[in-house]
């Protein structure tokens, strides 16, 4: 979509004139960028599923232990464990393991960390080296929503000094 200043510049150039368009001064406050929708187009939909919302902070460079993980979900709501409420559940982090099949209860052991209180952040202690963290969403009785409701990232933990 052309802005009116671009349109004016193009018009002046096309008519044989020159356009001395100065770059705009940097705004004092960082502008909020919102998507521009074409008339009649639908708003882009976010895919349903879970996400590690701070994934960019955890991947690509070494991190220190404990690792701060921020968990999110789209398409369901977070609710504490204890009862099954349609369309809701809570997070689990699986350290160096696979997503849990749909309908299977997420185990409770040293590699399957439960967040039955509806927590959205965790400090996960890890040894130095490469690890996978699988975020798994499950219902109020810890029954997995399956691999479609999981997200696996790889993190590298720096040796402790």
N, C-alpha and C positions, 0 to 999 in steps of 0.2 A: 504494500500500500504506500503510495507516494504522499509525502507530506506537502503542504501547500508551498513551503519554501523551495522544495525540489521542483515542484511544478512551475513555480515562478522562474527559477533558474533555467529550466528546460525551455520555457516559453521565450525568455530573453535571448538565449543562445540560438534558438530556431529562427528568431526574427532578426538576427544579425547583431544584437546587442551583446553586452558582456554582463556577466553576473559576478559581482564582488560580494560573495557570501562569506561572511566571517563565521568561523566555528563558534558555536554557542559556548558561553562561559560555563564552567563546571557548576552544577547546582550545589548550593550550600548543604543540602540534605540529600542523601542518596535516594533517587526516585524508586518508587515501587513499580516493578514491571509486571503488568498484567497481560495475559494473552489477548490478542485482538481477534475477535471472531468475525468471520465473513457472514454477512446477513444470510440467514437461513441455515447456517451450519450449526451442528450440535457442538456443545462444549466437549473438549477432549476428556475422556473418562480415564480415571486412574484405575489400574488393574487391581482386582481384589487380591488380597493376600497379606502376608506379613512382611515387615521390612526392618532392617537394622538402620535406624534413621541417622546414625552417625557412622555409617559404613565407610565413608570417605576418610574419616579420621583414623580408622582402624586398618585399612588395607593400603598397600604400597610402600609403607615404611614400618620400621620396627616400633612397637609400642612397649610400654612397661606394664608389669603386673602389680596389682590387679588391673584387669582390663575393664574400662568403663563401657558398657553396652547399653544403648538406648533402643528400646523395642517399640514397634508400632504395628498397626494393622489397619487395613482398609477393607470395608465390606462386612465386617463383623464388629461387635463392641467388646471391650474388655470388661470382664465381671469376675469377681472372686469365685474360687472353686466352692463346691458344696451342693450346688443344684444345677440342673440342666435348664438353661434359658435359651430358647431358640435364637440363633444368630449371635451368640456370645460365647466367650471362653476366656482363657488366660494363656500366658506364655510359658514356655519351657526352653531352656538352652541345653543343647546336647553337645558336650565337648568331645571332639574327635569321634563322632558317630554319625549315623545315617538318620534321615527322617523316619518317623514312626508310621507304619501303615495305618490307613484310615480305620477308625473303630477300635484300634488297639490301645490299651491303657499305657500311657507313657511311664516307663519304669521309674522308680525312685531309688537312685544310687548315686555314687560319686561322679558319674559322667552325665547324669540327667538331672538338671537343676530345675526345680519347680518354683513357679511364681504364682502360687494359688491365691495370694492376697490381691492379685490384679496389678502387681508392680509393673512399671514401664521402664525401669532402669535397674542395672545390676553392676556390681563390681565383681568380676570373675577372676579368681586367682589362677594363674597358669604358670607352668614351668617355662624356661627359655626354650626357644625353637618355634617351629611352625605348628600351628593347630588349626583345626576347623571348628567353627562355632555354628551349630544349626539351630536356628530359632524355629520352634515348633509350636503351633497354636492347637489347643485342645479344649474340649467342652468342660463344663463344671465338674464332671466326674473323671477328668484327666484322660478322656478318650480322644485320641488324635483325630484331627480333621484331615490328616494325610499329607503326603508330599506337596500337594497343591497349596497347602497352608503352612509351608516351611520355607526357610531361606538359609542357605549355607554360605558363609564367607570364610576366607582363609586369613589368619592373622599370624604375624611373626612377632614373637615376644623377645625383646632384647635380654641378654644375660644381666642378672642383677649385679650391681657393683659392690 
